[in-house]
Amino acid sequence: MGGRLVRALRAFNLESRAHREISKEKPTPAPRHPTARLDALTEHPAIREKVYSKDDRLLTLLKDVYVESRDLPGQVKVGGGEHVPCKHEEKRITKLGQFEHLDIKKVTKGKISIVEALMLLNNHKLHPKIWTAEKIAVEYSLELTEVNSLLEFFIPFTMKEFPKETRKAIKPT
């Protein structure tokens, strides 16, 4: 009931209140701050004349300046140890899986395909003394820290069996 009363008071004389707000005069904008340069030029014609006049002595000095560049156009200087991206990254041929025509043929060095990741994880799980982290890093062109993290945290082939509990089953009634 309270909502109806509030709605009725809100809608009361709505049109005349709207016309009153629309017919009010718009507020005048605040005056602009005068810029220092324009004021100085308008107040002092000597400064204005000095700014816009040509100085022949400075023009002759400017004409005497000659810049000669000796850098070869093909060279790019790398500054501050930044890595400049190149379009042609070094690639390596992948170890093909069972779907040879569907597998990815080339992968950027420092990366591996899904098939290779699964193969190296399976090889490490079956023969950890042969397939060590160092051998995997050399074989697949990866960093040793990344291989160690991969072997430690990515374990897709672990299957755990939980013992069956000997609880009494609730019989439906």
C-alpha angles and dihedrals in degrees: 000000000000090000092057092052093049091047091050093050091047093052094044112116091348097151096053092047090051092050090049092054093046094049094053116108115260115248115257115245120250116265117265119251110247114241117237097229097054092046093051092048095049095044098046115042090185090064091046091052092048092051096049098040124097119241110213094197092056091045092055091048090050092050090053092059113101124178119204119191119204101178116117111245094232096056122090120195113224111215130200097001093290118161110240109208115233128202096224108062119185110261134193132205113255128233101253121231129207095291097063098170093047098042123099109260102199131030130184114258111263092035135082135204124242092254091052092047092053092045095051093046091050092047091050092049094049098040110018094165093055098037101049124168091256093053092047091049091052095041096050099031094244134140116262094233091054092049091049091051091047093052093045102046106025109070109156100158100057114118119188123195117203120209116254112254119233097220122145113253118233109244116225113241 
